[in-house]
C-alpha cells in the first residue's frame, strides 16, 4: 500500500488484502479535520445507497474521534512525525 506520507509506510497489512501499489490515506484521532471528513464520507456512502451499517460504523468512529479530541490534544495536520 502507498501512503501519502512516507513515515506512515510502517503501517502494515498482515493479511495482504491491499495491493502494494494501491494508494491509502490515514486519518488520526488527533487531526481536527478527521471527524468531519468521516461524517462526510458516511453521508456520501448513504447518498450512493451504500451499506447503511458501514455508514453507521464510520459515524460512530467519527464520534469517538470527537470525544477523544475533547480529552486529548488535537491539532491541524502537519508533516511532523
Buried (B, 14 or more C-beta within 10 A) or exposed (E): BBBEEEEBEEEEEEEEEEEEEEEEEEBEBBBEEBBEBBBEBBEEBBEEEEEEEEBEEBBEBBEEBBEBBEEEEBEEEEEEE
